[in-house]
Amino acid sequence: MKLFVSSSPHLRSKKTTTGIMLDVIIALMPALVMAVVYFGFKALLLAFICVSSCVLTEYICRKVMKRQNTISDLSAAVTGLLLALNLPADISPFIAVFGCIVAIVVVKQMFGGIGYNFVNPALAARVVLMVSFPTAMTTWTNTRFMGVDAVTSATPLAAGEGAYSYLDLFLGNIGGSMGEVCTLAILLGGIYLVVRRIISPIIPVVYLGTAAIMSLILGLDPLYQLMSGGIMLGAVFMATDYVTSPITKWGKVIFGVGLGVLTMLIRTYSNLPEGVSFAILLMNILVPHIENLTKPKSFGESRKKGEKV
C-alpha cells in the first residue's frame, strides 16, 4: 500500500478541468443556437473560426514554449466560444482571429497558462479589439426578423430606454453582440451551470441585483438595463470565471457589488458603448486584495495579523 504525503487542503472531487469546461460549452449552446437563429449561419462560422483559432494558437504557443500541451482541457475552446459570442456577427474573420491570438498568447500563456491569468482572456481580447477596431466592434446588423439583414441597427443601450419591448429584449430580437442578445438563452445556460454546481449563484445574483439598485438610483429602468447589452452574459459566464473571481463567500459578494456599481457608472457617465467588459476587468485586478480581505482566519488566530490567541 502506497502512502502519499502532501500539504493541505486535502480535497477530493470527481470534477476535472475538462469536465467543467465541457459543462460551460454545453451551457453556452442555447446562446449560440439563438445567435444562429437571429443572425444566420455566419454566427456559427464565426464561432468555429474563434474556437479553432484559440485551440490552434494554444497548441502552437505551448509547443514554442516547450510546455506540456493543454488543448485537451477545452479551456481554449471555451475562450474562443466566449470571444465569438462577444463579437458582432458580421465582424471580419481576421479581426476575430487577432482577438483569439491576444486572448491565448498575451493574456493566458504569457502568464503561465490556465490558472495563472489575472484577467478573463475573452474579455481582455474584446477590450483590445474595441480599442483597435472601434467601428467594426460597434457596427451591429439587424436580426433576420427586424428587416433587411444588411441594415445596421442600434443596440438597446444606444437606442435608449423604450426603443425595444421587454419581450424583444428577453427573446433577443435586438441588435448587439451575437451571444448577448437573448436573455432567455443566457438564463437557461446559467441555470444549467448552477444545477451542475459548476458556478455559485452568488456573483450573478449580487451583480444583477446591485445593477438593478443602481439603475433605480440613477433614474433608469432596471429591467431594461438588465436585459440590454452584455450584462447577463457577463454575469453568468465571465464574472464567474474560476481563475479571475474570488473563492470566498464574502469575496464573491464584494466582487458582485463592485461589478454592479462600476457597470452602471460606466454606462451612465462614460462615452463607452458598454460598461460590462471594463467593470469585470477592473474587478479581476482587485480579486487578490478582495480575497486577502475576506480570507478565513486559522483556528486560534486573532483578527490581528500574526497574533495568536
C-alpha positions in Angstrom: 0.0 0.0 0.0 1.4 3.4 -1.0 1.0 6.4 1.2 1.1 9.9 -0.3 2.3 12.8 1.8 1.1 16.2 0.7 0.2 19.6 2.2 -3.4 20.6 2.8 -6.1 21.2 1.6 -6.9 17.5 1.1 -9.9 17.9 -1.1 -11.2 15.2 -3.4 -13.6 15.8 -6.3 -14.7 13.9 -9.4 -14.8 17.1 -11.4 -12.0 17.7 -13.8 -11.0 20.8 -15.8 -12.1 19.1 -19.0 -15.5 18.2 -17.4 -16.0 21.7 -16.1 -15.2 23.3 -19.5 -17.4 20.8 -21.3 -20.3 21.9 -19.0 -19.6 25.6 -19.8 -19.7 24.8 -23.5 -23.0 23.0 -23.1 -24.3 26.0 -21.1 -23.3 28.3 -24.0 -25.2 26.2 -26.6 -28.6 28.0 -26.1 -26.9 31.4 -26.7 -25.1 30.0 -29.8 -28.3 28.4 -31.2 -30.2 31.7 -30.8 -27.3 33.6 -32.4 -27.7 31.3 -35.5 -31.5 31.8 -35.4 -31.2 35.6 -35.4 -28.1 36.2 -37.5 -27.9 33.1 -39.7 -25.1 30.6 -40.2 -22.5 33.4 -40.3 -22.8 33.3 -36.5 -21.9 29.6 -36.5 -19.0 30.2 -38.8 -17.6 32.9 -36.6 -17.9 30.6 -33.6 -16.0 27.9 -35.5 -13.3 30.4 -36.5 -12.8 31.6 -33.0 -12.8 28.2 -31.3 -10.4 26.6 -33.9 -8.1 29.7 -33.8 -7.8 29.6 -30.0 -7.1 25.9 -29.9 -4.5 26.1 -32.7 -2.9 29.2 -31.1 -2.6 27.5 -27.7 -1.2 24.3 -29.3 1.5 26.3 -31.2 2.2 28.5 -28.2 2.7 25.6 -25.8 5.0 23.9 -28.4 7.1 27.0 -28.8 7.3 27.5 -25.0 8.2 23.8 -24.7 5.4 23.2 -22.2 3.0 20.3 -21.9 0.1 20.9 -24.3 -3.2 21.7 -22.7 -5.7 21.9 -25.5 -7.4 18.7 -24.3 -8.7 20.5 -21.2 -11.1 22.5 -23.5 -10.2 25.8 -21.8 -9.0 27.3 -25.2 -12.2 26.2 -26.8 -14.3 27.9 -24.1 -12.2 31.1 -24.6 -12.8 31.0 -28.3 -16.6 30.4 -27.9 -16.9 33.2 -25.3 -15.0 35.6 -27.5 -17.2 34.8 -30.5 -20.3 35.4 -28.5 -19.0 38.8 -27.5 -18.5 39.9 -31.2 -20.8 41.3 -33.8 -21.9 38.6 -36.2 -20.6 40.4 -39.3 -17.2 41.2 -38.0 -14.2 40.4 -40.2 -12.7 36.9 -39.5 -9.2 38.5 -39.5 -10.2 40.7 -36.6 -11.7 37.8 -34.8 -8.5 35.7 -35.2 -6.4 38.6 -34.0 -8.6 38.7 -30.9 -8.0 35.0 -30.4 -4.3 35.4 -30.5 -4.4 38.2 -28.0 -6.6 36.1 -25.6 -4.5 33.0 -25.7 -0.9 34.3 -26.2 -0.9 37.6 -24.4 -3.5 37.2 -21.7 -3.3 33.5 -20.9 0.0 31.8 -22.0 2.4 34.7 -21.2 1.2 34.5 -17.6 1.7 30.7 -17.4 -1.4 29.2 -18.9 -4.7 28.1 -17.4 -5.0 29.1 -13.7 -2.4 31.9 -13.9 -4.1 34.6 -16.0 -5.2 37.5 -13.8 -8.0 38.8 -16.1 -10.6 37.0 -18.2 -8.9 36.2 -21.6 -12.0 36.6 -23.7 -13.0 39.9 -22.2 -9.4 41.3 -22.3 -9.3 40.4 -26.0 -12.7 42.1 -26.6 -11.4 45.3 -25.0 -8.3 45.2 -27.1 -10.5 44.8 -30.2 -12.8 47.6 -29.1 -9.8 50.0 -28.8 -8.1 48.7 -32.0 -11.2 48.4 -34.3 -13.9 50.6 -32.7 -16.0 50.9 -35.9 -16.0 47.2 -36.5 -16.8 46.4 -32.9 -19.7 48.8 -32.7 -21.4 48.1 -36.0 -24.4 45.9 -35.5 -26.7 44.3 -38.0 -30.4 43.7 -37.7 -31.6 40.3 -36.8 -33.3 38.4 -39.6 -36.6 39.3 -38.0 -36.1 43.0 -37.9 -35.9 43.7 -41.6 -33.1 43.7 -44.2 -30.1 41.8 -43.0 -27.6 44.3 -44.1 -29.1 47.3 -42.4 -27.3 48.3 -39.2 -29.2 48.9 -36.0 -28.6 50.4 -32.7 -28.3 48.3 -29.6 -30.9 48.8 -26.8 -28.4 50.9 -24.8 -27.6 53.1 -27.7 -31.2 53.5 -28.8 -32.3 54.4 -25.3 -34.9 53.0 -23.0 -38.3 52.3 -24.6 -36.8 51.6 -28.0 -37.4 47.9 -27.6 -40.1 46.0 -25.9 -39.3 43.8 -22.9 -40.3 40.7 -25.0 -37.8 41.6 -27.7 -35.1 42.1 -25.1 -36.0 38.8 -23.4 -36.1 36.7 -26.6 -33.3 38.5 -28.4 -34.8 40.2 -31.4 -32.4 43.2 -31.0 -29.0 44.4 -32.1 -25.9 43.6 -30.3 -23.1 41.0 -30.0 -24.4 37.7 -31.2 -24.3 35.9 -27.8 -25.7 38.7 -25.6 -29.0 39.4 -27.3 -31.2 36.6 -26.0 -31.7 36.9 -22.2 -33.7 33.6 -22.2 -30.8 31.6 -23.7 -28.3 33.0 -21.2 -30.6 32.3 -18.2 -31.0 28.7 -19.4 -27.3 28.3 -19.5 -26.9 29.9 -16.1 -29.5 27.6 -14.6 -27.7 24.6 -16.1 -24.3 25.7 -14.5 -25.9 26.2 -11.1 -27.7 22.9 -11.2 -24.5 21.2 -12.2 -22.7 23.1 -9.4 -20.2 24.5 -11.8 -20.8 28.0 -10.6 -22.2 29.6 -7.5 -25.2 31.9 -8.0 -23.8 34.5 -5.6 -21.8 36.6 -8.1 -24.5 36.7 -10.8 -27.3 37.4 -8.3 -25.4 40.1 -6.4 -24.1 41.6 -9.7 -27.5 41.9 -11.3 -29.2 42.9 -8.0 -26.6 45.7 -7.5 -27.0 46.9 -11.1 -30.8 47.0 -10.7 -30.5 49.1 -7.5 -28.0 51.4 -9.2 -30.4 51.8 -12.1 -33.1 53.0 -9.7 -30.7 55.4 -8.0 -29.7 56.8 -11.4 -33.3 57.1 -12.6 -33.1 54.3 -15.1 -35.4 51.3 -15.8 -33.8 48.3 -14.0 -35.4 45.6 -16.2 -34.4 47.4 -19.4 -30.9 47.8 -18.2 -30.5 44.1 -17.1 -31.8 42.8 -20.4 -29.7 45.2 -22.5 -26.0 44.9 -23.5 -23.7 42.2 -22.2 -24.6 42.3 -18.5 -26.4 39.0 -18.5 -23.7 37.2 -20.5 -21.0 38.8 -18.4 -22.7 38.0 -15.0 -23.3 34.3 -15.8 -20.2 33.3 -17.9 -17.4 35.8 -17.4 -17.7 37.2 -13.9 -17.9 33.6 -12.5 -14.6 32.5 -14.1 -12.8 30.4 -11.5 -9.4 31.9 -12.0 -10.3 35.6 -12.0 -13.1 35.7 -9.4 -12.9 35.3 -5.5 -13.3 32.0 -3.9 -14.6 33.2 -0.5 -18.4 33.8 0.0 -18.0 37.4 1.1 -15.4 37.9 -1.5 -18.0 36.9 -4.1 -20.4 39.4 -2.6 -18.0 42.3 -2.7 -17.0 41.3 -6.2 -20.6 41.3 -7.4 -21.4 44.6 -5.7 -18.3 46.2 -7.3 -19.3 44.9 -10.7 -22.8 46.2 -10.5 -21.7 49.7 -9.4 -18.9 50.0 -12.0 -21.1 48.7 -14.8 -23.9 51.3 -14.2 -21.5 54.2 -13.6 -19.6 53.4 -16.8 -22.9 53.0 -18.8 -24.3 56.3 -17.4 -21.3 58.7 -17.3 -18.7 57.5 -19.8 -18.5 57.7 -23.6 -18.1 53.9 -23.9 -20.8 51.8 -25.6 -20.9 49.4 -22.7 -19.5 49.0 -19.2 -19.6 45.3 -18.5 -16.2 44.3 -20.0 -14.3 47.1 -18.3 -16.1 46.6 -15.0 -15.2 42.9 -15.0 -11.6 43.5 -15.9 -11.2 46.2 -13.2 -12.7 43.9 -10.6 -10.5 41.0 -11.8 -7.4 43.1 -10.9 -8.8 43.6 -7.4 -9.5 40.0 -6.7 -6.2 39.3 -4.8 -7.0 42.2 -2.5 -10.6 41.1 -2.0 -9.5 37.5 -1.2 -6.9 38.8 1.3 -9.6 40.9 3.0 -12.1 38.1 3.2 -10.0 35.0 3.7 -11.0 33.0 6.8 -8.8 33.0 9.9 -7.0 29.9 11.1 -8.3 28.3 14.3 -6.6 30.0 17.2 -5.6 33.1 15.2 -7.0 36.5 16.1 -8.1 39.2 13.7 -4.8 41.0 14.1 -2.2 39.8 11.7 0.1 37.1 13.0 -1.3 37.3 16.6 -2.3 34.0 18.3 -5.0 33.7 21.0 
